[in-house]
């Protein structure tokens, strides 16, 4: 193969080129150890001959490429007796009809070294044609340096050539390749993955001849917040010239079409870009059979186990290939105990068929299936890659009638969450999103009932629409207590660029009560917004000067907030330290205020690239009754946050029970207690413990302190699927899934006899994350499965005895012992069923601990790992 005077690869007349070719693929966890990898090698001899050259120019050529003596073997020679290929002929491994197709020649029309057309026979297996495309793509090159676009098996890609005397290097930008392949990902950085792909091909040149082509393509993937979930595919191709022989010579003619017809009229032009194929699954269970095999793990009593999440994730994969009728049949046949978990899975599948099935199954006009409707809506809220159709479906439902007003409210709240997710994924201009925005904003402007105002505010709190900020400011400053507080917490969720000077002016007016008296919850939220969003010197100074002039418990609360900012080195700490240099702001009188309200932030876990934090702030009324407790857990990847959990318990208007005097601005509040939860950046519909004096008394007299469910279900949080067309012709898939079973409950107990109140929030989760990487040729498949699982519990208890002042407060946040298991499975499998598998498993126990919740006890929770012996096995299956 001569480089001659042409712009690309050129073959000499009257010569038959004898070459050897191999393509091999390795899968491992990115450690680069061949002994730990799985994969296979396909090798053959290759004959290449020039059939025709245009009389008008040397750069217009038609070449014939023929694979011969095809062989398949292990890349890991240490497999020995365990090799799945041992004792098998190529015709047994590849199958006779596939081998015949692979060894049928293809034609390649090159102009200036670039592929003009690729000719093969119709109705050949797509997987086999892809392997021939992979070989043919190596013949495309140019001899000069530069950047251009080329179409080959990888798609239409940007490539850069670097020409040297003894070699030419081609670097393909794989992220630029335009090729249709299925796939989706979770767009949030914390829950997402980082992937990297490279492709380098080197053409070796000796005495003006290209004597070898070496190509290496690498795809690496890792989960951002758990980097042990990682894998790598290395695909290599090698084409070497061995000898040349005399050929039959060129075929005469001016038109390439006539030459092709003369060679074989059955040749047809087909795309050089790789084609999609699916390997047939032999002996795989039907959807119904799969469901019957796992449904026992999804019984309510088993949801605290990681096996429940494993079954949930596996069933989602099956649901994504199922038709609407199959899914409906299972939904209609299931009993009420397991049906909520089935609804979780069907909704999380996020396919058109699964959405149609669940919408047909659920009756929103019925009050009897409220639990199923709520589970459907929560699964929609946490959808990993929602589309416009899902949003349109919820808008349509909202415009219809409901059997439960709670469900109506939830639908609107979840519409807000979907708007946010679609906008984050560059879908803000979709017609459905535009309609949903108008629905939220117009609804909030026109709402008259308190319940409707709260509903639209919650939707806006999820959607975080910039155009909604003026409305939020209006309701924060002029609304009634609960409405004002909710609007303020909605503003609190906006990113720093949206909290303008005008927004902060309003927050300052509210905090300092320049126009009207506000409740403590609203004022403290306004202060939090100011302090979080680049506060000015005067803003910080005025807040510090207010301490000492506030109601007693609010004094202590604001002091704790400032001290927490300093201790945890929050962004505002630098400005606070500057202001504290002034004695008027920093003195004993101001910093010695007593009380039981508190604020504390600490680390759950911290590494070089990630951190998990918790914070708890508690505000009491002057009479010692809980006004608000706010528990938050954040996960950070570098500087990107994910608001994992927020549980807020609020109470008001309870002073009459103990003949206490309400604080200023809170004299006419109705008796109320409730719980609001935010989970993975999604605000859920709040739940009410009691509302009104009569409701309070009836619950006290019934002596019921049973916990109330805030959210319960199976959630799909991490969902990445990527189908890759390797340059060698092989098909690769890289999938990562993460799910959890979660149960958050809250309770509030109030005893007049013991003059004691207690709040309790309990959070139990089971988590499973799996990564699955495969490379498939249709006749042999290699795979790597990695995963981690755990079951954990976190409980927060706040107890207040208000028989005297200062009242006694006990705060507890406990984490139970946490089992942590990691596993790895590697396999190689023939389409005939024969296979090799290797399994490893590692367990450890993370000791439980109590977290500090106030500044007097700020030692970090110490986590103790107790590793267990690693187990491994390998063998045939």
RADA-V394391 format. One record per run of one state. SS is the DSSP state (helix for helix, strand for strand, loop for the rest). FROM is the first residue (numbers start at 1). TO is the last residue. Records with the same first field share a line. If there is no record, write none. Layout:
# RADA-V394391
SS: FROM-TO  FROM-TO
This chain:
# RADA-V394391
loop: 1-1  3-9  11-14  29-33  37-37  54-59  74-76  83-89  95-95  103-105  112-113  122-125  138-145  153-154  164-166  179-182  185-192  207-208  224-229  247-255  264-266  271-286  299-299  303-305  320-323  334-335  350-351  362-369  382-387  399-404  425-430  447-449  464-465  479-480  493-495  499-500  512-519  533-536  547-551  568-572  580-587  592-597  607-609  621-625  638-639  653-654  659-671  680-681  684-686  692-692  703-707  726-730  752-755  777-779  802-807  816-817  831-834  847-848  851-864  868-870  877-877
strand: 2-2  10-10  15-28  38-53  60-73  106-111  114-121  146-152  155-163  167-178  183-184  193-206  209-223  230-246  267-270  598-606  610-620  626-637  640-652  672-679  682-683  687-691  708-725  731-751  756-776  780-801  808-815  818-830  835-846  849-850  865-867  871-876
helix: 34-36  77-82  90-94  96-102  126-137  256-263  287-298  300-302  306-319  324-333  336-349  352-361  370-381  388-398  405-424  431-446  450-463  466-478  481-492  496-498  501-511  520-532  537-546  552-567  573-579  588-591  655-658  693-702
